[in-house]
Amino acid sequence: MAENKSITSLFLDVGGVLLTNGWDRKARNSAVKKFNLDSEELNERHHLTFDTYESGKLDLNEYLERVVFYEKRNFSKEEFENFMYEQSQPIQNMITFIKELKKTYKLKVTAVSNEGRELTEYRIRKFKLHEIFDSFIASSFIHIRKPDVDIYRIALDVSQAKPEQVAYLDDRLMFVQVARSLGINGIHHKSLSSTKSHLAGLGLAL
């Protein structure tokens, strides 16, 4: 095994790191075009509701009732849900890299993500994320969302790692900064090459 004296655990965001985002503005804009929806109305209702869904206080059916199916549509809820799921795509070079990093350094890998339950469970199954992650700290599972600092404290408890033993990758700088406030080695993920360089600086070189 390669030498690494300090980092024992990885905390990873999912959307924007290993997979595309589950239901972001780009995906919603695609839905607007496909289903002929009012963009302003959809996005306003989304922003008023999505935090509640991601916190696990609404299920996907309830979210869609508020955001899309508050009036009669000429398409079914099942059609719309399937479209939502289809927006998820793998970022294959990052998946391959993280798998190799975990294997090489025997790392414990924890997902720390903001995502609704149905999307999370679909993405775990579809992309076999259980082959990468040892545990999933998803906002909808624990009812706490980033940037609440408690989500990182829970991840530390579950992984039984000290902050200085953790490297955390996220494509949102604010979330990285909040994790750093706990002493976690936060890396703002922008590309595979930049993240490789940052991890190498922490002793995780491939």
C-alpha positions as CSV (number, residue, x, y, z in Angstrom):
1,M,0.0,0.0,0.0
2,A,1.2,3.5,-0.7
3,E,2.3,5.5,2.3
4,N,-0.1,8.0,3.9
5,K,0.4,8.9,7.5
6,S,-2.6,11.1,8.2
7,I,-5.7,10.8,5.9
8,T,-7.9,7.8,6.7
9,S,-11.3,9.0,5.4
10,L,-12.8,10.7,2.4
11,F,-16.0,12.8,2.6
12,L,-17.5,13.3,-0.9
13,D,-20.3,15.3,-2.3
14,V,-22.1,13.3,-5.0
15,G,-23.6,15.8,-7.4
16,G,-20.9,17.7,-9.2
17,V,-18.2,15.3,-8.0
18,L,-19.0,11.7,-9.0
19,L,-22.3,12.3,-10.8
20,T,-24.0,15.3,-12.5
21,N,-26.4,17.2,-10.2
22,G,-29.7,15.4,-9.7
23,W,-32.1,18.2,-10.2
24,D,-30.4,21.5,-10.9
25,R,-31.3,24.6,-13.0
26,K,-30.0,22.9,-16.2
27,A,-32.2,19.9,-15.6
28,R,-35.2,22.1,-14.8
29,N,-34.7,24.1,-18.0
30,S,-34.7,20.9,-20.0
31,A,-38.0,19.9,-18.3
32,V,-39.5,23.3,-19.2
33,K,-38.8,22.7,-22.8
34,K,-39.8,19.0,-22.9
35,F,-43.1,19.5,-21.0
36,N,-43.9,23.0,-22.1
37,L,-43.9,24.5,-18.6
38,D,-43.7,28.1,-17.4
39,S,-40.0,28.5,-16.4
40,E,-40.5,31.4,-14.0
41,E,-43.3,29.6,-12.2
42,L,-41.5,26.3,-12.0
43,N,-38.3,27.8,-10.6
44,E,-40.1,30.0,-8.1
45,R,-42.1,27.0,-6.8
46,H,-39.0,24.9,-6.8
47,H,-37.0,27.4,-4.7
48,L,-39.8,27.7,-2.2
49,T,-40.1,23.9,-1.8
50,F,-36.8,22.2,-2.6
51,D,-35.1,22.8,0.8
52,T,-38.0,21.0,2.4
53,Y,-37.7,18.1,0.0
54,E,-34.0,17.8,0.4
55,S,-34.4,17.8,4.2
56,G,-36.6,14.7,4.0
57,K,-39.8,16.5,5.1
58,L,-41.5,16.0,1.8
59,D,-41.4,12.9,-0.5
60,L,-41.0,13.3,-4.2
61,N,-44.7,12.9,-4.9
62,E,-45.5,15.9,-2.5
63,Y,-42.7,18.0,-4.1
64,L,-44.1,17.4,-7.6
65,E,-47.7,18.2,-6.4
66,R,-46.4,21.6,-5.2
67,V,-44.1,22.4,-8.1
68,V,-45.6,20.8,-11.2
69,F,-48.9,19.1,-10.6
70,Y,-50.7,21.9,-8.8
71,E,-52.8,22.1,-12.0
72,K,-53.9,19.5,-14.5
73,R,-51.1,18.5,-17.0
74,N,-51.2,16.5,-20.3
75,F,-48.4,14.2,-19.0
76,S,-48.3,11.9,-16.1
77,K,-46.3,12.2,-12.8
78,E,-44.5,8.9,-13.7
79,E,-43.3,10.5,-17.0
80,F,-42.0,13.5,-15.2
81,E,-40.3,11.4,-12.5
82,N,-38.6,9.3,-15.1
83,F,-37.3,12.4,-16.8
84,M,-35.9,13.6,-13.5
85,Y,-34.0,10.4,-12.9
86,E,-32.7,10.4,-16.5
87,Q,-30.8,13.7,-15.8
88,S,-28.3,11.8,-13.6
89,Q,-25.2,10.9,-15.4
90,P,-21.8,9.5,-14.1
91,I,-18.6,11.5,-14.1
92,Q,-16.7,8.4,-15.0
93,N,-13.1,9.7,-14.6
94,M,-13.8,10.8,-11.1
95,I,-15.6,7.5,-10.2
96,T,-12.6,5.5,-11.5
97,F,-10.1,7.8,-9.6
98,I,-12.0,7.6,-6.3
99,K,-12.3,3.8,-6.5
100,E,-8.6,3.5,-7.1
101,L,-7.7,5.9,-4.3
102,K,-9.9,4.0,-1.9
103,K,-8.3,0.7,-2.8
104,T,-4.8,2.0,-2.7
105,Y,-5.0,3.7,0.7
106,K,-7.7,1.6,2.3
107,L,-9.8,4.7,2.9
108,K,-13.2,4.9,4.5
109,V,-15.5,6.9,2.1
110,T,-18.6,8.8,3.3
111,A,-21.1,10.6,1.1
112,V,-22.1,14.0,2.4
113,S,-24.8,15.3,0.2
114,N,-27.9,17.5,-0.1
115,E,-30.4,15.4,-2.0
116,G,-34.0,14.1,-1.7
117,R,-34.6,10.5,-0.7
118,E,-35.9,9.2,-4.0
119,L,-33.1,10.7,-6.1
120,T,-30.5,9.5,-3.6
121,E,-31.8,6.0,-3.6
122,Y,-32.1,5.9,-7.3
123,R,-28.6,7.2,-7.8
124,I,-27.1,4.7,-5.3
125,R,-28.8,1.8,-7.2
126,K,-28.2,3.0,-10.7
127,F,-24.6,3.9,-10.4
128,K,-23.7,1.2,-7.7
129,L,-22.5,3.9,-5.3
130,H,-22.4,1.3,-2.5
131,E,-19.2,0.1,-4.2
132,I,-17.6,3.4,-3.4
133,F,-19.2,4.6,-0.2
134,D,-19.2,3.0,3.2
135,S,-22.0,5.2,4.4
136,F,-24.4,7.9,3.1
137,I,-25.0,11.1,5.1
138,A,-27.7,12.5,2.8
139,S,-29.7,15.5,3.9
140,S,-33.0,13.6,3.4
141,F,-31.9,10.8,5.6
142,I,-30.8,12.9,8.6
143,H,-33.0,16.0,8.1
144,I,-30.0,18.4,8.1
145,R,-28.7,20.1,5.0
146,K,-25.3,21.6,4.1
147,P,-24.1,24.2,5.1
148,D,-25.4,23.3,8.6
149,V,-22.2,22.4,10.4
150,D,-24.0,19.5,12.1
151,I,-24.0,17.4,8.9
152,Y,-20.2,17.3,9.0
153,R,-20.2,16.5,12.7
154,I,-22.5,13.5,12.0
155,A,-20.3,12.4,9.2
156,L,-17.3,12.5,11.6
157,D,-19.2,10.5,14.2
158,V,-20.3,7.9,11.7
159,S,-16.9,7.5,10.1
160,Q,-15.1,7.7,13.5
161,A,-12.5,10.0,12.1
162,K,-10.9,13.1,13.5
163,P,-11.3,16.2,11.3
164,E,-7.6,16.2,10.5
165,Q,-7.9,12.7,9.2
166,V,-10.5,13.6,6.6
167,A,-10.2,15.0,3.0
168,Y,-13.5,16.4,1.8
169,L,-14.4,17.1,-1.8
170,D,-17.2,19.4,-2.8
171,D,-17.9,21.6,-5.9
172,R,-19.5,24.3,-3.7
173,L,-16.9,26.5,-2.1
174,M,-19.1,27.6,0.8
175,F,-19.6,24.0,1.9
176,V,-15.9,23.4,1.8
177,Q,-15.3,26.5,3.9
178,V,-17.8,25.3,6.5
179,A,-16.1,21.9,6.7
180,R,-12.7,23.6,7.1
181,S,-14.1,25.5,10.1
182,L,-14.2,22.1,11.9
183,G,-10.6,21.3,10.9
184,I,-11.5,19.1,8.0
185,N,-9.2,19.2,5.0
186,G,-11.6,20.7,2.5
187,I,-10.9,20.7,-1.2
188,H,-12.9,22.8,-3.6
189,H,-13.4,20.4,-6.5
190,K,-13.1,22.0,-9.9
191,S,-11.5,19.3,-12.0
192,L,-9.9,15.9,-11.7
193,S,-6.5,17.3,-12.3
194,S,-6.8,20.0,-9.6
195,T,-8.3,17.6,-7.1
196,K,-5.5,15.1,-7.7
197,S,-3.0,17.8,-7.0
198,H,-4.7,18.8,-3.8
199,L,-5.0,15.2,-2.6
200,A,-1.4,14.5,-3.4
201,G,-0.5,17.4,-1.1
202,L,-2.3,15.5,1.6
203,G,-0.3,12.3,0.9
204,L,-2.9,10.7,-1.4
205,A,-1.0,10.5,-4.6
206,L,-1.7,8.0,-7.4
